[in-house]
Amino acid sequence: MTQDVQTIRRALLSAFEKDGIVELARALDARGVEILSTGGTARLLRDAGLPVTDVAEVTGFPEMMDGRVKTLHPRVHGGLLMRRDVEDHCKAAAENGIQPIDLVVINLYPFEKAAADEASTRGDVVEMIDIGGPSMVRSAAKNHDFVTVIVDPSDYAAFLAEFETNDGGTTFAFRARQAAKAFATTAAYDRAIAAWMSADAVGDEEEFLPSTLNVILQKSQDLRYGENPHQRAALYLGADPGVPAVSRARQLNGKALSFNNYLDASSAFDCVRSFDETAVAVIKHKNPCGAALRPGAQLEAFLAAYEGDPLSAYGGIVAFNEALSEDTARAVATKDHFFEVVVAPAYEGDAVEILRTGAKWGKNCRILETGVRAAATQGAERELRWIRGGVLVQDPDASSWPEVKVVTRRAPTEQEMADLRFAWLVAPHVTSNAIIFAKDRALVGVGAGQMSRVDAVEIAAKKGGEKCRGAVMASDAFFPFADGILAAHAAGVQAVVQPGGSIRDAKVTAACDEAGIAMVLTGQRHFRH
């Protein structure tokens, strides 16, 4: 029977990432643990004055083939896989000069980094496919009844605490946790290699929608609860998409983000990232209640966005697509406002301190800095939607302004066209059926998540009130009847952008002409379910 605590007498250390490995080896040596190692790790430990046995001395074979073969040997894997409580295992080990290995500390070649580096040749990437490392990790993890495996340098401190607490050994619970992490690590590693090889062999489309989709996620943090207090929740991170994202943002202030905070903050930041010029969005329950575009005038953009729906903005999320200035921070922090989260790529001067101290709610406000980062992984980021028993996969629906077609007798004015473009770029960030009223490149009314498109128009009109006079309207999908146009006209709308494609397009266009409304078609739908 396996003993709960297994004493470590012999360890194999082979780390590509060398930070912390010397300190760990010193702690092992202090308790008389024999240290085996390879290549650069062995040299580093010797230079630090630590006694090290080369794996080549154990196997009786030198490292060969440019280091491709060094640990693939029965005296290594036998030492990892042998069960100490099985007589035949111990007998076979003794007959073949195999000694137990009780601890393996390995981190793998940085394959993903090499694959993402534009300077890497195909040969460079192939050489970063680790073979011996994953093999030893899997052997050690399989035999976790007796063997401890560490694959992440961030776990060195936890291991050393466990090692000292248990007088030079580890508990089964610790070994089991580390074994699970080890298998998760090798699974993610193999997934990255398979994705790269698939792209190399058959092209980008096959890589994006392969016949088998492996999704590897690492827990980043536990959350207090999910959408509601009775639901458990956590944040998991996949491969780094290489673009600024709320999931990887640095939190500069405030309480831990909730499940809903993450959803809303991500929606807000995705909305403003649709614009190349200065934009601000205010989000409530994943939908914009305010948004504005003011090139080079961030403070004006914020004030215009807030005025879109000040009532709904209370307790919402505000996002910026450029560094938050001190002047804008002062406006955000006024007593009339209350925001749960502020998101920006960066913060100028004392902007963070102004947010923290400029309002009563400032000390609790979550302030997120997304940064601006270069691509870290290959290929487009997939969008996954979980359904019971399966997953739907698609391209992300990026906001874009296509070449539009004027279908009414009256063409939009230059100002109306600018407002139509603004409204259309906001549309993909509103739950369908989605209707957006905008004027002077600012949101004045939104109808979101309605089963009937005309209901969405009427809600947007009610939200905007008198501000709708002279506004434009964007619809994420076609109008099946002219009733939506009539309702928009009654509210004061002067121009419309929509995809078109209804069997009643001609009647909808005729209704626009009769009302003097200009309308353009995009030929592109933007449902967001």
N, C-alpha and C positions, 0 to 999 in steps of 0.2 A: 504493500500500500504506500502511496505517495505521502511523504511527510509534508506538512504545510510549509515549513521553512526549509529552504534548501541553501546550504552554505556554498559560497562561491570560492573555489580554490584555483580555478584556471579560467582565464578570459582571453577572448580574441577581439582585438580592436583594429578596425579598418575603416577610417573615416575620410571621405572626400572633403567634407567641411571640418576643418581642424579646430575651430573655436571650442574651447572647453575640454578638449580631449586630454591635454596634459594634466590638468587639475584632476580629472576623473581617474587617470592612470595613477597619479600620486596617491589618491585615496585607496585604490586597490593595492598598490605596492605596500602601503603602510600596514595593511592587514595580511601581508604575505601572499597575496594572490599572484600566481605566475601569469605573466602577460605575453601573449602571442600577438604578432602583428605582421603587416606586409608593407612593402614599398615605402612611400613617403611618410606614412604614419609611423612606421618603425624608426625611420631616420629622425623624425621630429622627437619622438620619445627618448631615443638615445641621446640626442643633443641636449635634452633636458635632464640628463643624468639618470635616467630610469633603466633598469634591467629589462631587456626585451629579447624574446626568442623569435627568430624569423620563422614564418610558416614553412619556408623551404627546408629548414632543419627538421621539422616535424614530419613532412611528407617524404623527404629524401629526394625531392625533385626541385630544380630551380624554377623560378618564374620564367615563363617562355612566351613566345609569340607576342612580343610587345605587351606583356602583362595580361594577355587574354586568358592565360591559364596559370593559376597560382594557388587557388584554394579548392579547386575541383578534384578532391582526393578523398579516399575512404578514411584516412586518418584525421581529416577535418570533419567530414559529414558523419562518419561513424561516431566521433566524439560528441557530436551534437545530437544525433538521433538515438543513441543507445539508451535504453531504459535501465536505470540503475537497479530496479527491483526485479528484473527478469534474468534468471541464471544463464540462459543461453546467450543473451546479449553480452553479459559480462565475460563469459567464457570466450566468445568470438573476439571481443575487444582485446582480451589478454593474449590470445593466440596470434593476433595480427598487429600487436604493438600500438593499439589505439587507446588513448587516454581521454577521459571525459573532458568536455569543455562546458563550463557552467554558465558562462556569460558571453554574449555576442553584442558588440556595439558597432553598428554599421550605419552610415548614411550613403545613399546611392549616388552614382554619377549623375550630374545635373543634366539629364537628357532634355527636359523641356526648355531649359535656358539655351542649350545649344541649338535646338530646333527653331527657336524664336529669333536667333541671332542671324541677321541677314548676311553677315560675313562668313557664316559657317558653310562649308561645302557639304555635299551629301555624305562624303566619307567622314568628315568631322562629326556629323550627327550620328552616323552608324557607330563610330567608336565610343560614343557616349551611351550606348546601350549596355548597361551593366548586366553581366551574367553571373559571376561568382557571388556578388553581393546579394541579389535577390535569392539565390540558391541557399546561401547560409542563413539568411533571414527566415526563409520558409522552413528550413530544417529545424532551426532553433524554436520557431514559433509552434511548429507541430509538437515538439517535445517540451512544451512549457510546463509540464508536470515537474520537470527537473531543471530546465534551462531558462535563463532570463535573456530577453532580447530587447535592445534599445535601438530605435531607428531615427529618433528625433533629438537633436541636441538640446531642445527646450525641456526634455525630460531628464537631463543629467542631474539636475538638482533634486528632483523627486526620487530618482534612483539612489543618490548618495544618502538622502535622508532615510530611505527604506533600508539601505545597506548598513547604516550605523545603528538604527533602531533595532535591527534583528541580528546584531553581533556578527556582521559579515555575511548575511544571507538575505533572501527575499521571501515574502509570503506568496502562497498560491494566488491569492487575489491580485496581487501586483503583477505577477508573471502573466496571468490570464489577460489582464487589461493590456499589457504591453504586446502580447501575442496578437490580440485582436487588432491593435493599431498597426502591427507589423504586416498582417495580411491585407489590411486596408491600404497600406502604403504600396505594397507590391502590386495590388490590383490597380491602383491609380497609375502607377508607373507603366504597367503593361497597356493600360488603356491609352495613355499618351503615345506610346510607341505604335500601337495599332492604328491610331488616328493619323499619325504622321505617315506611316507606310501606306495606308489606304489612299491618302491624298497624293502621295508620290507615284502610286501605281495606277490609279484610275481617275484622278482629277478631283476638283473641289466639290462638285455637286454630289458625288458619291460620298465624299467625306462628310458633307453636311447632313445628308440623310442616309446613313449606312444601313445595311440590312440588320445589323445588331447595334443598338445604342447603349453604351455603358455610361452611366452617370455616377460620378464619384464626388461626393460632397463631404467636407470636413466640418465638424461642429466648430463654430466660432464662439458662440456663447449661448447660455440658457437665458430665456426671457421670463419675466415675471409670470406672464400668462399669454394666451393667444388673443384672438379677436374678442373673446369674453373671458372673465375671470375663471370660469370652470374648465377652460381649455389649456392644456399644457403646450408649450412652444419653445422653440430654439431657432437661432440663426445658423444656417449652414452655408459654407462658401464652396463654390466650384472653382474651376480654372479661372485665373484672372483674365477678364476680357480686355485688359489693357487700356480701358477708358475710365475717366472719372466716374465713380459710382458711390451711391449712398451706403451700400453694403460694406464697402471697404474704407469709408470716410474716417478721418481722425476726429474724435469728439473732443472739443476744446472746453466744454462747460456743460453743466446740467446733469440731471438724473439719467440713468440708463434708458435707452430707447425701448419703447414697447413694440409689440408686434404691429399694431396699427400705425405707430410713428414711422416704422420702416416702410410700410406700404405707402403712406401719404408722402413722406419725404422723397422716396424714390420717384413717385409720380410727378411731384413738383419739379424735381431736378431734370427728369426726362423731358418735361415740357419746355423749360427754358433752354435746354441744350438743342432744341429744334431751330433756334435762331442764331445767326452769325453775329448779329448786332445786340446791343444792350437790351436785355429782356428780364422781366420779373414775373413770377407767377405766385399766386396764393391758392393753396389747395385745401379743400375740406372733403373728407371721405373719398379720396382719390380723384376728385373732379376739380377743375379750376373754378373758383368763384371769382377770381380776378386774374388778369394778365395784361401786360402792356409791353410795347416795344418803343424805346426812345433811344435811338443811336447816340452814344456818347453822353447820355444824360440819365445816369442811374437813379438819382434821387427823384427825378420827374417820373421815371418808369415805375418806381415803387409807389409813389403817391397815386398815379393813375391806376395801377393794378389794385391797390387797396380800395379805391373808390368804386371798383366794379361791383362789389357787394360787401360793404363794411360789416353788416350784421353777420353774414356767414364767415367772414374772415376771422372773427373772434375765436381764438383757440385753434386756428389753423396752422398751416405750414407755409413759410415764405422761402422762395428759392431765387437765387441770382445766378446768371451765367458768366459773371466776371467777378474779380476781387471786390469785396464789399468795402466801400469807402467809409471814412469816419462820419461824413455828413449824412450818408444814408443810414448808417447805424444809429445816429441820433434820432432820425425820423422813425425808424423801426421801434425804438425804445420809448416813444412817447407814452403818456399815461392812458391815452385812448385806445392803444393797441394791446393785444395779448396774443403771442405766438408760442406754440408748443416747441417748434423746431425752426431754426434758421439754417439754410444750406447755401454754401458758396464755394467756389474753387479755392479762394484764399481770402484773407482779411488784411486790409491796409492799416498801418499805424496802430492806433489804440482802439480799433473798431470792436475787437472782442471785449475789451474792458468796458467800453461804452455800452455794449449790449448787456453785459453782466450787471452793471451798476446803474444804468440809466432808467430802469423800470423796476417796479416792485416784483415783477415776475422774472426779472433777468437772472437771478441766481439759479432758478430751476430750468431756464430755457436751454434746450439741447442745441448747441452750436456745432455744426458739422463742417469740416473742411475736406472737400473731396480731392483737391489737388488736380494737377494736369499731368497725366502720365503717358509715356510711350507704350505702344502695344507690347504685351508680354507673351502672348500666345498666338497660335496660328488660326486662321479661318474666322468665319463670322460667328458671332454668338447666337446660339439657338434660343428660341423662346419655348419653354416647356409649360404645358398646362396639365395638371394632374386631374384625372377623372377616376372614378371607382374602377380599379383593376387595370388601369393603363395610363398612358401618357400621350398627349397630342404634342407634336413638334412642328414648329414653323419658323420662317424668317421673322425677325422683329419688324414691326410696321413703322418705318421711319417717316417722319413728317417731311414732305417735299412739295414744292410748288411746280406742277407740271405745266406743259404748254396748254393753255386753255383755249376753248372755242366759244366765241360770242354767238349766241343763238337768238337773241332778241333784236328788235329793230334798233333799240338804243344800246350803245356800247357803254360800259362803265367809264366814268371820268378817271383821271389819273389818281385822284384821292381815293375814290371808291375802289379802284384796282389794288391800291396799297392796303386798304382795309380788308378787302377780300382775301388777299394773300395772307395777311396776319391771321384772320379768322380760320382760314383753311389749315394753317400750320398748327393751330391749337386743336382743331377737330379730332385728330387721332388720340388725344389725351383726355377725351370726354367719353363717358360710358354711353354706348348706343342704346336707343336712338339718340343721336346727339345733334343739337341745334346751338349755334353760337351767333350771338349778335355782337357786332363790334363797331366802334366809331373812333376815328383818330388813332387807329392802331392800339386800341384798348378794348378789353371785354366790357360789355354793358349788360349782358344777360345770357344765361345758359339754361337750356333744357336738357337734362341728362337722364339716361336710364329709363326712358318711357317706352311703353308697349306701342303707343301710337305716335307717329311723327307729328301730327297736328297738335297733339297734347304737348309735345316737347316745344313746339313753336310758341304756343300760348303761355307756357311756363316761362320761357325766355323773355317774352314780351312783358309778362307781369313783373319779372325780376328787374328788367331794365326801365320800365315805366316811361317817363318823358324822355329819358336819354336815348330811347330807341328811334326817335325822330331823326331821320337822316342817316341811320345806321345801315350796315350791310348784314347779310345773314349767310352763314355757312352750314351746310347739312352734310353729315358723314355718308349718307346714301341718298338715292334718288327719292323724289316725291312721287308717291303712287297716285296721288290726286292733286287737284289744284287747290284744295282747302288749306294746305300749309302756306301756299303763296298768298292767298287771300287774308289769312290771319296775320302774316308778316306785313302785308301792305297796310292793314288796319293799325298795326303798331307803329308804322312810319318807316319801314325798311325801304331802301332805294335801290339796292343791288343784291344779287344772290349768286353764290357759287355752290354747285352741287355736282355729283358725278354724272347724272343722267343715266339712261338705260331703261327707263320705265316704258311700258307699252303706251302710256299716256303722256309721253314727253311733249308731244305737239300741243296737247291741251294745257299742260303746265306752262309752256312757252307762251301760248296765246293769252293766258291769264296774266303773265308778266307784262306782255305788250299792252294789254288793256289797262293795266295799272300804272304803266310808265316805268316799270322796274327793268333794270338791266340784269341780264343773267348770263353767266359763263358756265360751261361744263368742263370737268376735268377728266372724265372717263376713268376715274380711279376712286374706289370706295375705301372708307376708313372705319369700318366697324370695330368697336372695342367692347367685347362681351365680358 
